[in-house]
Amino acid sequence: SILSSTDSVTISQIAADYGMSPQQMNKLLHKLGIQKKVGNQWLLCKKHMRQGYTKSHTTEIPKSDGGTKVVMNTKWTQKGRLFIYESLKKEGYIPEIDLLEER
């Protein structure tokens, strides 16, 4: 099943399902009390932590001086993706694929 998948997805992939930019999706999830920005990373609000919705991934980015910069990124699990889907559906946001299927 999709929930047992170990794949995680970026907010960009989820936002694309709704025809939004990642920035718009992050702001919407913030407005709905799902996440908050800490430094440069979006993290779940306390009531949604430890539910298995997200994973933090470390990415090394090469710098022009030959060194590397380490950046933390939040990725959503399939369980988290379903949580976003259900949360947004309650607010009237439907993924574009669902809208196409209704036509």
Order of alpha helices (4+ residues) and beta strands (2+ residues): beta-alpha-alpha-beta-beta-beta-beta-alpha-alpha
